[in-house]
Amino acid sequence: MFITDLLILALTVYLYIIIASVIVNWMVMLQVLNIRNPIAKKINDLLTRATDPAYKRIQKVLPPVGGFDFSPLVLLIGITMLQRLLYGL
């Protein structure tokens, strides 16, 4: 029971990291966030290092379509499904 709760918590934290990564990437693309700022660059690098390994695995199967990368969405759906499965245990 404790390990299941801990795993669900870790998945929830990773879910928020993915959402933060998507928001930061949008802000960089829309030039709201200046990546030349050292703090912003460190935050962006940290989020990129945390999410890229999972994104790369999904992108091998589902490459970007029309300039849109659906790997964060697929990962969010996968994590949500896994959490629901663990809640049932």
PDB file of N, CA, C and O in Angstrom:
ATOM      1  N   MET A   1       0.825  -1.195   0.000  1.00  0.00           N
ATOM      2  CA  MET A   1       0.000   0.000   0.000  1.00  0.00           C
ATOM      3  C   MET A   1       0.865   1.252   0.000  1.00  0.00           C
ATOM      4  O   MET A   1       0.594   2.191  -0.748  1.00  0.00           O
ATOM      5  N   PHE A   2       1.917   1.276   0.843  1.00  0.00           N
ATOM      6  CA  PHE A   2       2.792   2.436   0.939  1.00  0.00           C
ATOM      7  C   PHE A   2       3.558   2.648  -0.367  1.00  0.00           C
ATOM      8  O   PHE A   2       3.721   3.782  -0.816  1.00  0.00           O
ATOM      9  N   ILE A   3       4.027   1.558  -0.973  1.00  0.00           N
ATOM     10  CA  ILE A   3       4.787   1.669  -2.218  1.00  0.00           C
ATOM     11  C   ILE A   3       3.884   2.157  -3.342  1.00  0.00           C
ATOM     12  O   ILE A   3       4.318   2.947  -4.180  1.00  0.00           O
ATOM     13  N   THR A   4       2.656   1.707  -3.372  1.00  0.00           N
ATOM     14  CA  THR A   4       1.710   2.169  -4.384  1.00  0.00           C
ATOM     15  C   THR A   4       1.447   3.661  -4.237  1.00  0.00           C
ATOM     16  O   THR A   4       1.431   4.393  -5.226  1.00  0.00           O
ATOM     17  N   ASP A   5       1.240   4.111  -3.004  1.00  0.00           N
ATOM     18  CA  ASP A   5       1.019   5.541  -2.768  1.00  0.00           C
ATOM     19  C   ASP A   5       2.242   6.364  -3.145  1.00  0.00           C
ATOM     20  O   ASP A   5       2.110   7.458  -3.695  1.00  0.00           O
ATOM     21  N   LEU A   6       3.414   5.853  -2.857  1.00  0.00           N
ATOM     22  CA  LEU A   6       4.655   6.548  -3.199  1.00  0.00           C
ATOM     23  C   LEU A   6       4.831   6.628  -4.719  1.00  0.00           C
ATOM     24  O   LEU A   6       5.266   7.654  -5.242  1.00  0.00           O
ATOM     25  N   LEU A   7       4.495   5.558  -5.417  1.00  0.00           N
ATOM     26  CA  LEU A   7       4.586   5.541  -6.875  1.00  0.00           C
ATOM     27  C   LEU A   7       3.582   6.504  -7.500  1.00  0.00           C
ATOM     28  O   LEU A   7       3.901   7.196  -8.467  1.00  0.00           O
ATOM     29  N   ILE A   8       2.387   6.549  -6.958  1.00  0.00           N
ATOM     30  CA  ILE A   8       1.374   7.488  -7.449  1.00  0.00           C
ATOM     31  C   ILE A   8       1.839   8.927  -7.223  1.00  0.00           C
ATOM     32  O   ILE A   8       1.650   9.783  -8.088  1.00  0.00           O
ATOM     33  N   LEU A   9       2.441   9.194  -6.078  1.00  0.00           N
ATOM     34  CA  LEU A   9       2.967  10.529  -5.793  1.00  0.00           C
ATOM     35  C   LEU A   9       4.082  10.899  -6.770  1.00  0.00           C
ATOM     36  O   LEU A   9       4.113  12.023  -7.272  1.00  0.00           O
ATOM     37  N   ALA A  10       4.993   9.974  -7.044  1.00  0.00           N
ATOM     38  CA  ALA A  10       6.087  10.236  -7.986  1.00  0.00           C
ATOM     39  C   ALA A  10       5.544  10.502  -9.386  1.00  0.00           C
ATOM     40  O   ALA A  10       6.043  11.380 -10.089  1.00  0.00           O
ATOM     41  N   LEU A  11       4.531   9.752  -9.791  1.00  0.00           N
ATOM     42  CA  LEU A  11       3.918   9.976 -11.105  1.00  0.00           C
ATOM     43  C   LEU A  11       3.219  11.337 -11.157  1.00  0.00           C
ATOM     44  O   LEU A  11       3.250  12.009 -12.188  1.00  0.00           O
ATOM     45  N   THR A  12       2.602  11.737 -10.072  1.00  0.00           N
ATOM     46  CA  THR A  12       1.948  13.046 -10.012  1.00  0.00           C
ATOM     47  C   THR A  12       2.969  14.168 -10.127  1.00  0.00           C
ATOM     48  O   THR A  12       2.743  15.147 -10.838  1.00  0.00           O
ATOM     49  N   VAL A  13       4.086  14.030  -9.433  1.00  0.00           N
ATOM     50  CA  VAL A  13       5.145  15.040  -9.521  1.00  0.00           C
ATOM     51  C   VAL A  13       5.666  15.117 -10.953  1.00  0.00           C
ATOM     52  O   VAL A  13       5.861  16.212 -11.480  1.00  0.00           O
ATOM     53  N   TYR A  14       5.892  13.970 -11.588  1.00  0.00           N
ATOM     54  CA  TYR A  14       6.375  13.961 -12.974  1.00  0.00           C
ATOM     55  C   TYR A  14       5.334  14.559 -13.921  1.00  0.00           C
ATOM     56  O   TYR A  14       5.689  15.208 -14.905  1.00  0.00           O
ATOM     57  N   LEU A  15       4.072  14.346 -13.632  1.00  0.00           N
ATOM     58  CA  LEU A  15       2.998  14.943 -14.424  1.00  0.00           C
ATOM     59  C   LEU A  15       3.096  16.466 -14.389  1.00  0.00           C
ATOM     60  O   LEU A  15       2.966  17.125 -15.421  1.00  0.00           O
ATOM     61  N   TYR A  16       3.324  17.020 -13.207  1.00  0.00           N
ATOM     62  CA  TYR A  16       3.469  18.469 -13.081  1.00  0.00           C
ATOM     63  C   TYR A  16       4.748  18.969 -13.750  1.00  0.00           C
ATOM     64  O   TYR A  16       4.773  20.080 -14.279  1.00  0.00           O
ATOM     65  N   ILE A  17       5.798  18.170 -13.731  1.00  0.00           N
ATOM     66  CA  ILE A  17       7.029  18.550 -14.424  1.00  0.00           C
ATOM     67  C   ILE A  17       6.785  18.627 -15.927  1.00  0.00           C
ATOM     68  O   ILE A  17       7.289  19.534 -16.589  1.00  0.00           O
ATOM     69  N   ILE A  18       6.029  17.697 -16.464  1.00  0.00           N
ATOM     70  CA  ILE A  18       5.703  17.713 -17.893  1.00  0.00           C
ATOM     71  C   ILE A  18       4.889  18.957 -18.235  1.00  0.00           C
ATOM     72  O   ILE A  18       5.167  19.626 -19.231  1.00  0.00           O
ATOM     73  N   ILE A  19       3.894  19.268 -17.422  1.00  0.00           N
ATOM     74  CA  ILE A  19       3.062  20.452 -17.668  1.00  0.00           C
ATOM     75  C   ILE A  19       3.917  21.714 -17.594  1.00  0.00           C
ATOM     76  O   ILE A  19       3.772  22.609 -18.427  1.00  0.00           O
ATOM     77  N   ALA A  20       4.804  21.794 -16.607  1.00  0.00           N
ATOM     78  CA  ALA A  20       5.693  22.964 -16.497  1.00  0.00           C
ATOM     79  C   ALA A  20       6.606  23.065 -17.707  1.00  0.00           C
ATOM     80  O   ALA A  20       6.859  24.162 -18.205  1.00  0.00           O
ATOM     81  N   SER A  21       7.099  21.942 -18.179  1.00  0.00           N
ATOM     82  CA  SER A  21       7.975  21.933 -19.354  1.00  0.00           C
ATOM     83  C   SER A  21       7.255  22.449 -20.595  1.00  0.00           C
ATOM     84  O   SER A  21       7.813  23.226 -21.369  1.00  0.00           O
ATOM     85  N   VAL A  22       6.030  22.017 -20.775  1.00  0.00           N
ATOM     86  CA  VAL A  22       5.247  22.476 -21.931  1.00  0.00           C
ATOM     87  C   VAL A  22       5.001  23.979 -21.827  1.00  0.00           C
ATOM     88  O   VAL A  22       5.143  24.695 -22.818  1.00  0.00           O
ATOM     89  N   ILE A  23       4.641  24.457 -20.664  1.00  0.00           N
ATOM     90  CA  ILE A  23       4.370  25.892 -20.483  1.00  0.00           C
ATOM     91  C   ILE A  23       5.633  26.713 -20.721  1.00  0.00           C
ATOM     92  O   ILE A  23       5.582  27.746 -21.390  1.00  0.00           O
ATOM     93  N   VAL A  24       6.757  26.268 -20.183  1.00  0.00           N
ATOM     94  CA  VAL A  24       8.010  26.999 -20.382  1.00  0.00           C
ATOM     95  C   VAL A  24       8.401  27.002 -21.863  1.00  0.00           C
ATOM     96  O   VAL A  24       8.846  28.026 -22.381  1.00  0.00           O
ATOM     97  N   ASN A  25       8.240  25.878 -22.537  1.00  0.00           N
ATOM     98  CA  ASN A  25       8.558  25.832 -23.970  1.00  0.00           C
ATOM     99  C   ASN A  25       7.673  26.778 -24.773  1.00  0.00           C
ATOM    100  O   ASN A  25       8.153  27.438 -25.694  1.00  0.00           O
ATOM    101  N   TRP A  26       6.402  26.850 -24.439  1.00  0.00           N
ATOM    102  CA  TRP A  26       5.516  27.801 -25.115  1.00  0.00           C
ATOM    103  C   TRP A  26       5.953  29.237 -24.859  1.00  0.00           C
ATOM    104  O   TRP A  26       5.960  30.070 -25.765  1.00  0.00           O
ATOM    105  N   MET A  27       6.317  29.511 -23.609  1.00  0.00           N
ATOM    106  CA  MET A  27       6.742  30.866 -23.269  1.00  0.00           C
ATOM    107  C   MET A  27       8.028  31.251 -24.003  1.00  0.00           C
ATOM    108  O   MET A  27       8.196  32.406 -24.395  1.00  0.00           O
ATOM    109  N   VAL A  28       8.928  30.297 -24.188  1.00  0.00           N
ATOM    110  CA  VAL A  28      10.156  30.567 -24.938  1.00  0.00           C
ATOM    111  C   VAL A  28       9.826  30.806 -26.413  1.00  0.00           C
ATOM    112  O   VAL A  28      10.350  31.737 -27.025  1.00  0.00           O
ATOM    113  N   MET A  29       8.961  29.970 -26.981  1.00  0.00           N
ATOM    114  CA  MET A  29       8.603  30.131 -28.391  1.00  0.00           C
ATOM    115  C   MET A  29       7.864  31.440 -28.657  1.00  0.00           C
ATOM    116  O   MET A  29       8.045  32.053 -29.709  1.00  0.00           O
ATOM    117  N   LEU A  30       7.044  31.865 -27.719  1.00  0.00           N
ATOM    118  CA  LEU A  30       6.300  33.112 -27.873  1.00  0.00           C
ATOM    119  C   LEU A  30       7.114  34.330 -27.427  1.00  0.00           C
ATOM    120  O   LEU A  30       6.615  35.456 -27.429  1.00  0.00           O
ATOM    121  N   GLN A  31       8.353  34.093 -27.051  1.00  0.00           N
ATOM    122  CA  GLN A  31       9.295  35.124 -26.618  1.00  0.00           C
ATOM    123  C   GLN A  31       8.797  35.905 -25.395  1.00  0.00           C
ATOM    124  O   GLN A  31       9.104  37.086 -25.233  1.00  0.00           O
ATOM    125  N   VAL A  32       8.046  35.244 -24.564  1.00  0.00           N
ATOM    126  CA  VAL A  32       7.635  35.813 -23.282  1.00  0.00           C
ATOM    127  C   VAL A  32       8.762  35.602 -22.274  1.00  0.00           C
ATOM    128  O   VAL A  32       8.997  36.440 -21.403  1.00  0.00           O
ATOM    129  N   LEU A  33       9.445  34.488 -22.400  1.00  0.00           N
ATOM    130  CA  LEU A  33      10.551  34.131 -21.519  1.00  0.00           C
ATOM    131  C   LEU A  33      11.843  34.212 -22.321  1.00  0.00           C
ATOM    132  O   LEU A  33      11.978  33.567 -23.361  1.00  0.00           O
ATOM    133  N   ASN A  34      12.781  34.999 -21.838  1.00  0.00           N
ATOM    134  CA  ASN A  34      14.058  35.176 -22.520  1.00  0.00           C
ATOM    135  C   ASN A  34      15.030  34.107 -22.047  1.00  0.00           C
ATOM    136  O   ASN A  34      15.410  34.078 -20.877  1.00  0.00           O
ATOM    137  N   ILE A  35      15.427  33.236 -22.953  1.00  0.00           N
ATOM    138  CA  ILE A  35      16.289  32.118 -22.605  1.00  0.00           C
ATOM    139  C   ILE A  35      17.727  32.567 -22.310  1.00  0.00           C
ATOM    140  O   ILE A  35      18.519  31.797 -21.768  1.00  0.00           O
ATOM    141  N   ARG A  36      18.058  33.806 -22.667  1.00  0.00           N
ATOM    142  CA  ARG A  36      19.391  34.329 -22.344  1.00  0.00           C
ATOM    143  C   ARG A  36      19.521  34.693 -20.867  1.00  0.00           C
ATOM    144  O   ARG A  36      20.631  34.885 -20.369  1.00  0.00           O
ATOM    145  N   ASN A  37      18.410  34.785 -20.179  1.00  0.00           N
ATOM    146  CA  ASN A  37      18.429  34.996 -18.730  1.00  0.00           C
ATOM    147  C   ASN A  37      18.963  33.716 -18.083  1.00  0.00           C
ATOM    148  O   ASN A  37      18.428  32.638 -18.344  1.00  0.00           O
ATOM    149  N   PRO A  38      20.004  33.803 -17.247  1.00  0.00           N
ATOM    150  CA  PRO A  38      20.603  32.583 -16.688  1.00  0.00           C
ATOM    151  C   PRO A  38      19.641  31.734 -15.865  1.00  0.00           C
ATOM    152  O   PRO A  38      19.701  30.506 -15.922  1.00  0.00           O
ATOM    153  N   ILE A  39      18.764  32.363 -15.109  1.00  0.00           N
ATOM    154  CA  ILE A  39      17.806  31.596 -14.296  1.00  0.00           C
ATOM    155  C   ILE A  39      16.798  30.886 -15.192  1.00  0.00           C
ATOM    156  O   ILE A  39      16.481  29.717 -14.973  1.00  0.00           O
ATOM    157  N   ALA A  40      16.300  31.590 -16.197  1.00  0.00           N
ATOM    158  CA  ALA A  40      15.348  30.980 -17.123  1.00  0.00           C
ATOM    159  C   ALA A  40      16.006  29.839 -17.891  1.00  0.00           C
ATOM    160  O   ALA A  40      15.375  28.812 -18.140  1.00  0.00           O
ATOM    161  N   LYS A  41      17.263  30.014 -18.263  1.00  0.00           N
ATOM    162  CA  LYS A  41      17.982  28.959 -18.982  1.00  0.00           C
ATOM    163  C   LYS A  41      18.157  27.729 -18.103  1.00  0.00           C
ATOM    164  O   LYS A  41      17.996  26.604 -18.577  1.00  0.00           O
ATOM    165  N   LYS A  42      18.485  27.928 -16.827  1.00  0.00           N
ATOM    166  CA  LYS A  42      18.656  26.793 -15.916  1.00  0.00           C
ATOM    167  C   LYS A  42      17.339  26.039 -15.713  1.00  0.00           C
ATOM    168  O   LYS A  42      17.313  24.809 -15.694  1.00  0.00           O
ATOM    169  N   ILE A  43      16.259  26.788 -15.565  1.00  0.00           N
ATOM    170  CA  ILE A  43      14.945  26.151 -15.397  1.00  0.00           C
ATOM    171  C   ILE A  43      14.581  25.361 -16.647  1.00  0.00           C
ATOM    172  O   ILE A  43      14.121  24.223 -16.557  1.00  0.00           O
ATOM    173  N   ASN A  44      14.787  25.966 -17.809  1.00  0.00           N
ATOM    174  CA  ASN A  44      14.475  25.291 -19.073  1.00  0.00           C
ATOM    175  C   ASN A  44      15.344  24.045 -19.243  1.00  0.00           C
ATOM    176  O   ASN A  44      14.844  22.996 -19.649  1.00  0.00           O
ATOM    177  N   ASP A  45      16.634  24.148 -18.937  1.00  0.00           N
ATOM    178  CA  ASP A  45      17.523  22.989 -19.050  1.00  0.00           C
ATOM    179  C   ASP A  45      17.123  21.872 -18.096  1.00  0.00           C
ATOM    180  O   ASP A  45      17.143  20.699 -18.467  1.00  0.00           O
ATOM    181  N   LEU A  46      16.759  22.233 -16.870  1.00  0.00           N
ATOM    182  CA  LEU A  46      16.337  21.237 -15.885  1.00  0.00           C
ATOM    183  C   LEU A  46      15.085  20.495 -16.360  1.00  0.00           C
ATOM    184  O   LEU A  46      15.017  19.268 -16.295  1.00  0.00           O
ATOM    185  N   LEU A  47      14.104  21.252 -16.835  1.00  0.00           N
ATOM    186  CA  LEU A  47      12.865  20.623 -17.312  1.00  0.00           C
ATOM    187  C   LEU A  47      13.118  19.778 -18.561  1.00  0.00           C
ATOM    188  O   LEU A  47      12.517  18.717 -18.731  1.00  0.00           O
ATOM    189  N   THR A  48      14.001  20.249 -19.426  1.00  0.00           N
ATOM    190  CA  THR A  48      14.327  19.495 -20.641  1.00  0.00           C
ATOM    191  C   THR A  48      15.018  18.182 -20.284  1.00  0.00           C
ATOM    192  O   THR A  48      14.692  17.135 -20.844  1.00  0.00           O
ATOM    193  N   ARG A  49      15.970  18.235 -19.354  1.00  0.00           N
ATOM    194  CA  ARG A  49      16.667  17.008 -18.946  1.00  0.00           C
ATOM    195  C   ARG A  49      15.720  16.026 -18.251  1.00  0.00           C
ATOM    196  O   ARG A  49      15.922  14.814 -18.322  1.00  0.00           O
ATOM    197  N   ALA A  50      14.702  16.539 -17.589  1.00  0.00           N
ATOM    198  CA  ALA A  50      13.760  15.659 -16.881  1.00  0.00           C
ATOM    199  C   ALA A  50      12.762  15.003 -17.822  1.00  0.00           C
ATOM    200  O   ALA A  50      12.294  13.896 -17.555  1.00  0.00           O
ATOM    201  N   THR A  51      12.430  15.672 -18.918  1.00  0.00           N
ATOM    202  CA  THR A  51      11.368  15.156 -19.781  1.00  0.00           C
ATOM    203  C   THR A  51      11.856  14.547 -21.101  1.00  0.00           C
ATOM    204  O   THR A  51      11.165  13.705 -21.675  1.00  0.00           O
ATOM    205  N   ASP A  52      13.013  14.949 -21.583  1.00  0.00           N
ATOM    206  CA  ASP A  52      13.483  14.473 -22.886  1.00  0.00           C
ATOM    207  C   ASP A  52      13.631  12.954 -23.010  1.00  0.00           C
ATOM    208  O   ASP A  52      13.274  12.405 -24.052  1.00  0.00           O
ATOM    209  N   PRO A  53      14.142  12.253 -21.995  1.00  0.00           N
ATOM    210  CA  PRO A  53      14.246  10.790 -22.172  1.00  0.00           C
ATOM    211  C   PRO A  53      12.898  10.123 -22.458  1.00  0.00           C
ATOM    212  O   PRO A  53      12.819   9.221 -23.292  1.00  0.00           O
ATOM    213  N   ALA A  54      11.861  10.553 -21.785  1.00  0.00           N
ATOM    214  CA  ALA A  54      10.536   9.964 -22.021  1.00  0.00           C
ATOM    215  C   ALA A  54       9.989  10.407 -23.376  1.00  0.00           C
ATOM    216  O   ALA A  54       9.376   9.613 -24.091  1.00  0.00           O
ATOM    217  N   TYR A  55      10.212  11.688 -23.733  1.00  0.00           N
ATOM    218  CA  TYR A  55       9.738  12.191 -25.027  1.00  0.00           C
ATOM    219  C   TYR A  55      10.406  11.452 -26.184  1.00  0.00           C
ATOM    220  O   TYR A  55       9.747  11.119 -27.169  1.00  0.00           O
ATOM    221  N   LYS A  56      11.698  11.194 -26.072  1.00  0.00           N
ATOM    222  CA  LYS A  56      12.446  10.549 -27.159  1.00  0.00           C
ATOM    223  C   LYS A  56      11.911   9.152 -27.443  1.00  0.00           C
ATOM    224  O   LYS A  56      11.836   8.734 -28.599  1.00  0.00           O
ATOM    225  N   ARG A  57      11.541   8.433 -26.393  1.00  0.00           N
ATOM    226  CA  ARG A  57      10.990   7.081 -26.593  1.00  0.00           C
ATOM    227  C   ARG A  57       9.660   7.132 -27.333  1.00  0.00           C
ATOM    228  O   ARG A  57       9.390   6.300 -28.199  1.00  0.00           O
ATOM    229  N   ILE A  58       8.840   8.106 -26.990  1.00  0.00           N
ATOM    230  CA  ILE A  58       7.540   8.239 -27.658  1.00  0.00           C
ATOM    231  C   ILE A  58       7.730   8.728 -29.087  1.00  0.00           C
ATOM    232  O   ILE A  58       7.009   8.293 -29.985  1.00  0.00           O
ATOM    233  N   GLN A  59       8.682   9.621 -29.312  1.00  0.00           N
ATOM    234  CA  GLN A  59       8.918  10.174 -30.646  1.00  0.00           C
ATOM    235  C   GLN A  59       9.450   9.136 -31.619  1.00  0.00           C
ATOM    236  O   GLN A  59       9.326   9.314 -32.830  1.00  0.00           O
ATOM    237  N   LYS A  60      10.041   8.051 -31.117  1.00  0.00           N
ATOM    238  CA  LYS A  60      10.466   6.961 -32.001  1.00  0.00           C
ATOM    239  C   LYS A  60       9.256   6.290 -32.643  1.00  0.00           C
ATOM    240  O   LYS A  60       9.316   5.843 -33.789  1.00  0.00           O
ATOM    241  N   VAL A  61       8.168   6.227 -31.899  1.00  0.00           N
ATOM    242  CA  VAL A  61       6.944   5.590 -32.389  1.00  0.00           C
ATOM    243  C   VAL A  61       6.022   6.599 -33.066  1.00  0.00           C
ATOM    244  O   VAL A  61       5.411   6.301 -34.092  1.00  0.00           O
ATOM    245  N   LEU A  62       5.925   7.798 -32.486  1.00  0.00           N
ATOM    246  CA  LEU A  62       5.022   8.842 -32.981  1.00  0.00           C
ATOM    247  C   LEU A  62       5.819  10.124 -33.223  1.00  0.00           C
ATOM    248  O   LEU A  62       5.952  10.959 -32.327  1.00  0.00           O
ATOM    249  N   PRO A  63       6.351  10.275 -34.447  1.00  0.00           N
ATOM    250  CA  PRO A  63       7.140  11.484 -34.722  1.00  0.00           C
ATOM    251  C   PRO A  63       6.239  12.718 -34.769  1.00  0.00           C
ATOM    252  O   PRO A  63       5.023  12.595 -34.915  1.00  0.00           O
ATOM    253  N   PRO A  64       6.838  13.918 -34.645  1.00  0.00           N
ATOM    254  CA  PRO A  64       6.033  15.145 -34.742  1.00  0.00           C
ATOM    255  C   PRO A  64       5.272  15.204 -36.064  1.00  0.00           C
ATOM    256  O   PRO A  64       5.806  14.861 -37.118  1.00  0.00           O
ATOM    257  N   VAL A  65       4.021  15.641 -35.991  1.00  0.00           N
ATOM    258  CA  VAL A  65       3.152  15.706 -37.168  1.00  0.00           C
ATOM    259  C   VAL A  65       2.822  17.159 -37.450  1.00  0.00           C
ATOM    260  O   VAL A  65       2.242  17.842 -36.605  1.00  0.00           O
ATOM    261  N   GLY A  66       3.182  17.633 -38.620  1.00  0.00           N
ATOM    262  CA  GLY A  66       2.861  19.008 -39.007  1.00  0.00           C
ATOM    263  C   GLY A  66       3.476  20.046 -38.080  1.00  0.00           C
ATOM    264  O   GLY A  66       2.900  21.115 -37.879  1.00  0.00           O
ATOM    265  N   GLY A  67       4.637  19.746 -37.514  1.00  0.00           N
ATOM    266  CA  GLY A  67       5.284  20.687 -36.617  1.00  0.00           C
ATOM    267  C   GLY A  67       4.813  20.590 -35.180  1.00  0.00           C
ATOM    268  O   GLY A  67       5.322  21.308 -34.318  1.00  0.00           O
ATOM    269  N   PHE A  68       3.860  19.727 -34.902  1.00  0.00           N
ATOM    270  CA  PHE A  68       3.345  19.556 -33.545  1.00  0.00           C
ATOM    271  C   PHE A  68       3.904  18.271 -32.942  1.00  0.00           C
ATOM    272  O   PHE A  68       3.881  17.212 -33.569  1.00  0.00           O
ATOM    273  N   ASP A  69       4.400  18.382 -31.728  1.00  0.00           N
ATOM    274  CA  ASP A  69       4.933  17.234 -31.011  1.00  0.00           C
ATOM    275  C   ASP A  69       3.875  16.761 -30.015  1.00  0.00           C
ATOM    276  O   ASP A  69       3.543  17.465 -29.061  1.00  0.00           O
ATOM    277  N   PHE A  70       3.359  15.574 -30.250  1.00  0.00           N
ATOM    278  CA  PHE A  70       2.299  15.040 -29.398  1.00  0.00           C
ATOM    279  C   PHE A  70       2.840  14.172 -28.262  1.00  0.00           C
ATOM    280  O   PHE A  70       2.058  13.605 -27.499  1.00  0.00           O
ATOM    281  N   SER A  71       4.158  14.060 -28.137  1.00  0.00           N
ATOM    282  CA  SER A  71       4.714  13.194 -27.097  1.00  0.00           C
ATOM    283  C   SER A  71       4.349  13.642 -25.679  1.00  0.00           C
ATOM    284  O   SER A  71       4.109  12.773 -24.841  1.00  0.00           O
ATOM    285  N   PRO A  72       4.291  14.955 -25.350  1.00  0.00           N
ATOM    286  CA  PRO A  72       3.845  15.308 -23.990  1.00  0.00           C
ATOM    287  C   PRO A  72       2.404  14.868 -23.717  1.00  0.00           C
ATOM    288  O   PRO A  72       2.086  14.411 -22.620  1.00  0.00           O
ATOM    289  N   LEU A  73       1.551  15.006 -24.709  1.00  0.00           N
ATOM    290  CA  LEU A  73       0.155  14.608 -24.541  1.00  0.00           C
ATOM    291  C   LEU A  73       0.043  13.102 -24.340  1.00  0.00           C
ATOM    292  O   LEU A  73      -0.695  12.641 -23.469  1.00  0.00           O
ATOM    293  N   VAL A  74       0.774  12.337 -25.147  1.00  0.00           N
ATOM    294  CA  VAL A  74       0.751  10.875 -25.012  1.00  0.00           C
ATOM    295  C   VAL A  74       1.287  10.467 -23.645  1.00  0.00           C
ATOM    296  O   VAL A  74       0.752   9.560 -23.007  1.00  0.00           O
ATOM    297  N   LEU A  75       2.341  11.139 -23.200  1.00  0.00           N
ATOM    298  CA  LEU A  75       2.922  10.830 -21.892  1.00  0.00           C
ATOM    299  C   LEU A  75       1.962  11.174 -20.754  1.00  0.00           C
ATOM    300  O   LEU A  75       1.842  10.415 -19.792  1.00  0.00           O
ATOM    301  N   LEU A  76       1.284  12.306 -20.858  1.00  0.00           N
ATOM    302  CA  LEU A  76       0.301  12.678 -19.833  1.00  0.00           C
ATOM    303  C   LEU A  76      -0.833  11.664 -19.760  1.00  0.00           C
ATOM    304  O   LEU A  76      -1.258  11.277 -18.671  1.00  0.00           O
ATOM    305  N   ILE A  77      -1.318  11.241 -20.908  1.00  0.00           N
ATOM    306  CA  ILE A  77      -2.386  10.240 -20.935  1.00  0.00           C
ATOM    307  C   ILE A  77      -1.902   8.915 -20.357  1.00  0.00           C
ATOM    308  O   ILE A  77      -2.618   8.266 -19.594  1.00  0.00           O
ATOM    309  N   GLY A  78      -0.678   8.515 -20.722  1.00  0.00           N
ATOM    310  CA  GLY A  78      -0.120   7.266 -20.198  1.00  0.00           C
ATOM    311  C   GLY A  78       0.053   7.297 -18.689  1.00  0.00           C
ATOM    312  O   GLY A  78      -0.263   6.323 -18.005  1.00  0.00           O
ATOM    313  N   ILE A  79       0.554   8.409 -18.168  1.00  0.00           N
ATOM    314  CA  ILE A  79       0.738   8.521 -16.714  1.00  0.00           C
ATOM    315  C   ILE A  79      -0.607   8.502 -16.004  1.00  0.00           C
ATOM    316  O   ILE A  79      -0.752   7.859 -14.965  1.00  0.00           O
ATOM    317  N   THR A  80      -1.585   9.199 -16.557  1.00  0.00           N
ATOM    318  CA  THR A  80      -2.921   9.215 -15.946  1.00  0.00           C
ATOM    319  C   THR A  80      -3.531   7.818 -15.928  1.00  0.00           C
ATOM    320  O   THR A  80      -4.144   7.415 -14.939  1.00  0.00           O
ATOM    321  N   MET A  81      -3.361   7.081 -17.026  1.00  0.00           N
ATOM    322  CA  MET A  81      -3.891   5.720 -17.069  1.00  0.00           C
ATOM    323  C   MET A  81      -3.179   4.824 -16.052  1.00  0.00           C
ATOM    324  O   MET A  81      -3.817   4.009 -15.385  1.00  0.00           O
ATOM    325  N   LEU A  82      -1.863   4.977 -15.937  1.00  0.00           N
ATOM    326  CA  LEU A  82      -1.111   4.196 -14.964  1.00  0.00           C
ATOM    327  C   LEU A  82      -1.524   4.524 -13.536  1.00  0.00           C
ATOM    328  O   LEU A  82      -1.625   3.634 -12.692  1.00  0.00           O
ATOM    329  N   GLN A  83      -1.763   5.800 -13.271  1.00  0.00           N
ATOM    330  CA  GLN A  83      -2.210   6.187 -11.926  1.00  0.00           C
ATOM    331  C   GLN A  83      -3.569   5.580 -11.613  1.00  0.00           C
ATOM    332  O   GLN A  83      -3.791   5.083 -10.509  1.00  0.00           O
ATOM    333  N   ARG A  84      -4.463   5.618 -12.563  1.00  0.00           N
ATOM    334  CA  ARG A  84      -5.796   5.015 -12.330  1.00  0.00           C
ATOM    335  C   ARG A  84      -5.702   3.522 -12.103  1.00  0.00           C
ATOM    336  O   ARG A  84      -6.445   2.960 -11.298  1.00  0.00           O
ATOM    337  N   LEU A  85      -4.784   2.876 -12.818  1.00  0.00           N
ATOM    338  CA  LEU A  85      -4.566   1.455 -12.617  1.00  0.00           C
ATOM    339  C   LEU A  85      -4.034   1.191 -11.213  1.00  0.00           C
ATOM    340  O   LEU A  85      -4.451   0.236 -10.558  1.00  0.00           O
ATOM    341  N   LEU A  86      -3.116   2.034 -10.752  1.00  0.00           N
ATOM    342  CA  LEU A  86      -2.554   1.856  -9.413  1.00  0.00           C
ATOM    343  C   LEU A  86      -3.573   2.174  -8.328  1.00  0.00           C
ATOM    344  O   LEU A  86      -3.542   1.560  -7.261  1.00  0.00           O
ATOM    345  N   TYR A  87      -4.475   3.116  -8.575  1.00  0.00           N
ATOM    346  CA  TYR A  87      -5.529   3.416  -7.592  1.00  0.00           C
ATOM    347  C   TYR A  87      -6.417   2.190  -7.366  1.00  0.00           C
ATOM    348  O   TYR A  87      -6.938   1.985  -6.269  1.00  0.00           O
ATOM    349  N   GLY A  88      -6.582   1.381  -8.410  1.00  0.00           N
ATOM    350  CA  GLY A  88      -7.426   0.203  -8.300  1.00  0.00           C
ATOM    351  C   GLY A  88      -6.808  -0.914  -7.481  1.00  0.00           C
ATOM    352  O   GLY A  88      -7.506  -1.843  -7.073  1.00  0.00           O
ATOM    353  N   LEU A  89      -5.508  -0.836  -7.236  1.00  0.00           N
ATOM    354  CA  LEU A  89      -4.834  -1.925  -6.494  1.00  0.00           C
ATOM    355  C   LEU A  89      -5.126  -1.860  -5.028  1.00  0.00           C
ATOM    356  O   LEU A  89      -4.642  -2.695  -4.264  1.00  0.00           O
TER     357      LEU A  89
END
